[in-house]
Amino acid sequence: MRPTGIALLALSALLATSGFAPYPQTNSRKHYESRGEIVWEVPMDEKLIALTFDDGPDPKTTERILDLLAKYEAKATFFVVGRRAERFPEIVRREALEGHEVANHTYTHMYFNGRNRLQDIASEMDRTGEKLTEISGQQPRWFRPPGGFYNETVIRMAKERGYTVILWSWHQDTRDWVAPGVGRIVRKVLTNARNGDIVLMHDHVEGSTQTVEALEQILPELSRRGYRMVTVSELMRHGKSNPVRLGNPH
């Protein structure tokens, strides 16, 4: 049961003195979108889509994804895990050199869905941000919490570090991390493709190359339909000022 009233205040005080984040609270999507603190998608008339890849880099798949993006003159945003960037810095460097965007996805892929210590949240953001800047020469602007878990504390700490939280279009969660089959990934993206989408994929899925195989079909078809695949930064530059129409996430 969620504590209320005096119990909540007492719990918050206890957590604060022990170095943990206050009891996590969240507001509505409309609240965060109106304040520009979280982005799910970017309303626009232009045929632009942002492909995003989480959890890499991966020496087996990220390089193949980069080759495909180059073939179809597509750009993407890679939400990089800091400790993997340390292991494979040359791949992160290639992402930046080829005009893609590198963004922060924590250092250890920590889920912010519990009573995380404030210093741990800060460390997860700061270590990765510093490492990505060092390797790529890019100052990361975007932060994506693993699993999409967030609360007021996470958003505030991201904002203090100059990050905007980027999630994904609810209709463009490919769930490629569970290796659902190449056809399902392809159909998810192509059936639901809309202007201003942010598509969620992963360039590191243990034991799976389905994302790469799906991209071999997705990229040429999106190009044929007249879409241009861009970074999150470019997508944001082309967005309308009006809010998105909220839908059902399931």
N, C-alpha and C positions, 0 to 999 in steps of 0.2 A: 504494500500500500504506500502511495506517495505521501510523505509527511506534509503537514499544513501548519499554518499559524506559528505559534511559539516553537513547536517542534522543528519546523523548517528553519527558523531563525537560529535555534540552538545548533542544528546540524551544520548550517552554513558557517557559523562561527568556529565550530570544531574543525571542519574541513580546512578553513582558511588558516588556522593556527598550525595545522599539521602539514601545510604545504600543498594540499589538494585543491583542485578547482571547486568553486561553489557548486551546489546541487545543480546539475545541468538543466537549463530551461531553453525552450525554443519558441519561436513565434511562427506565424503563418508564412507561406511562400510569398504572398502579396506584400507582407511587411518587409521582408528582406529584399525583394525585387525593387520596391519603391525607394528604398534607401541605397540601392546599388551595392549591397553587401554580398549578395549571392546572385550568380547568373546561371540560369538553367538553359536558356536559349535566347536568341537575339532577333526580335521581330524585324522583318525587312521585306522589301519588294524584290530585291536582287536575288539571283539564284546562287547563293553562297552557302556552303556547308563547312563546318569545322570538324575535321576528324581528330579525335584525341586518343592517345595511347597511354595506358597506365602501367606501372610496376616495373618498367625496364630500367636500364637497357639489358638486352639479352643477346649474347653473341650469335645465337642460332637463328633468331627471328627478326631482331631489330634491323640488322643489316639488309635482310631480304625486303623488309617493309620499306626501308629507305630507297632501295633499288626500284621498287614499284612506284613509289611516290615520284621519283625522278622521271621514270618512264612516262608518266601521265601528267607531268608538270603540276603536281599537287603539292601543297604545303600542309603541315600538320603541327599539332602541339603535343609534345611528349611530357607527361607528368611523371617525373623521374624520382625513384627511390634513392636517397642519398648514398646508402652503403653500396648499392649496385653501381652507382656512378663512380665511386672510388675504385671498384673492381674493374670497370670497363670504361675508363675515361675517354678512350679514343672514339668510342661510339657516340658519346655525348658530344664530343667535339665535332664529329661529322654531322650530327643533327643540326648544330648551330651553323656550321660552315655552309650547309646546303640550303639555308634559309628557313629552317624550321624553328620552332619555338620550344625552349626547355622551361619547364615549370616545376613547382615544388609539390612533392607527394609524400612528404615526411622522410625521415632518415631510415627508420626500421619498418615502415609500413604499420605504424601503430594505429589502432582503432581508438578514436576518441568517443567511446560509447559508455564509459564508466567514470569512476572517480579518479581521473588522471591528475597527477601532480602538476601544478603550474610550471615547475621547472622542467618537467618532462615534455610538456607541450611546446614550451619555448625552445628547448634543445632540438626537438624533432624538426621544427621549422628552421631554426637558425643554422644548424649544422648543414642541412641540405642547401639552403640558400647560399651560404658561403662557398660550399663545394661547387655548386653549379656555376657561380660567378667565376670562380677560379679556373674551372675547366673550360667553360664555353665563352667567357667574356660577356655573357648576357646577365643582366640583373633580373632575376625572375620576378614577374609581376603577378602571377596567378598561383593560387594554392588550391589543391583538391584533397580533402581529407579522405583517407582510405575508407572504402565502404560507403562513402557519402555521409558519414556520421558527423554531425556538427551540433553545437549549442552556442549560447551567447558568449561563453568564455572563449571558445575556439575562434569565433568570428571576431571578437574584440582583439585577441592576440594577433590574429592574421592582419587585421586592419592596422594595428600599431606598427607592423613591420612592412607596411606598404602593399600588402596583398589584397586582391579581391578573390573571394572563394568562387571557384568555377565548378559547377556540377555538370549535368547533362540533360538533354531533352528526355522527358519521361518515356516518350515513344521510341527513343533511340538507345536504349540499354540493350546491347547485343547479347549480354550474358556469355560472352565468349570465354570467360574464365572458367566456366564449367564444361567447356568443349561440347556444345550442344549439337554439333554437326555443321559442316560448311554451309549446307543449304539453308539452315535456320538463320545463321548469321547474315547471309546474303539477303534473304527475304526480309529480315527485320529492318535492315537499312534501306533497301530499295522500295519496299512497299510503303514505308512511312516517310520517305524523304520529303522534306519541306524546306523552304527558304529559311535560313537562320538557324538550322539545327546544329546542336552540338552532339556528336555521336561518341558514345563510350565504347572503346575497345581496349585491348591489352596487348602490349608487345612482349610481355613475359607471362606465359602460361605454361607451367611445368608439364613437359611431355606432350605438348600440343602445338601443331603448326596450322590449326584450322583458321586462325585469323589471317595469316598470310594467304592461304588458299582462297579464303573468301574475298580478300582484297583484289585478287586477280580477276574476279568477276565484278566486284563493286565499282572499282575505279573506272574501268572503261564504260560501264553503263551510266554512271553519274555524269561522266564527260559527254556521252552521247545525248543525254537529256539536257545538256547545256549548263550543268552545275560547275562551279569553280570551287575547288577544295582549298581552304585558306586556314591560316592560323587563327587562334582565338582573338588575338589583337586586331587582326584585320576585320574579322567578323564584327567586333565591337565598334570599329570605326564606321561601319556601314549601317548600323542599327537605327531603327526609328526610336523616337522618344516615348511612344505610347506603350503601355504595359502589355504583356502577353495575355492571352486568354487562358485561364487556368483550366486544366483538365484533370482527369483521373490518372494517378500514377501507375495504376495496375491494369 
